[in-house]
Amino acid sequence: MTMRRELREHAGIYLRGLMMGACDVIPGVSGGTIALITGIYERLIGAISAIDPGLLKHIVHGDLGAFRRDFEKIDPLFLVVLLAGIATAFLAMSGIILYLLGNHGVETYSFFLGLIIASAVVLFREIRSPRVADLVFLIIGTIAGFLLTGLGHLDAGHSLPMIFLTGMVALCAMILPGISGAYMTLVLNQYDFMLAALRSFAFPEIITFIVGGITGLLLFTKALKYLLKTYQTAMLAFLTGLMLGSARMLYEKAAVSGSILFDGGLFIIAGIAVIGMVEYVKRR
């Protein structure tokens, strides 16, 4: 591959990272969906799945050849360039979202609510022929999401262990098409706090979140792949219900900020339209 071609490829990966990052910071839009649309989802999952703590054993044993072979399976340059794009978008978008939440709360939360409702519908449509068992998992997920968002009324705080847990959940969600990692941070009552941490470069919180995310990816990526492959319809139904039930938090936050019907109605429709356009592009 020539230098020019390599630069073009890496520029394309960086741009995909920018798009994924911009979506991952918005509750309701999935960076995993963007990876799927732009044709890098399988490469991303393959690279993450290849990460193995056993790599360190090769270094301890002095087997650099084995280390190099296993390290190349991770597709390190691809991951570095993609993550650079995601990080750039995170930093650029954090201030904008904080401003919108602080000055246009009902409109912003209503827009997020529209995104979540439409995403849940799109996700459930992936089940071609729903069975009774799938509907049961949908109901279970909805109840679980509704109860989980009640935790938002309990101040879990912003301790480093809580941020670590949030990172584990959010980054695992980010790699699933249709599931928003940012929304999971909102459900866990850490969304505004982590945006502010990004904006102010609060490194202890940022590093803790990242380490939690990496831990979650290492522990759960293969398990998630197995569950989605083996129990695909049940998992999709449960995840759909989880999204619908947890929409309670967005509704309540929008209601506190103003009138959803008069101030937020158009923004709910706009959120639904955005997911509709993303889905249209994906299916072309």
Salt bridges, closest charged atoms under 4 A:
GLU9 OE2 - ARG43 NH1 3.32
ASP70 OD2 - HIS58 NE2 2.78
ASP70 OD1 - LYS73 NZ 3.57
ASP75 OD2 - ARG43 NE 2.58
GLU126 OE2 - ARG283 NH2 3.36
ASP134 OD2 - ARG131 NE 3.53
GLU252 OE1 - HIS153 NE2 2.94
GLU252 OE2 - ARG248 NE 3.14
GLU279 OE1 - LYS282 NZ 3.26
GLU279 OE2 - ARG283 NE 2.52
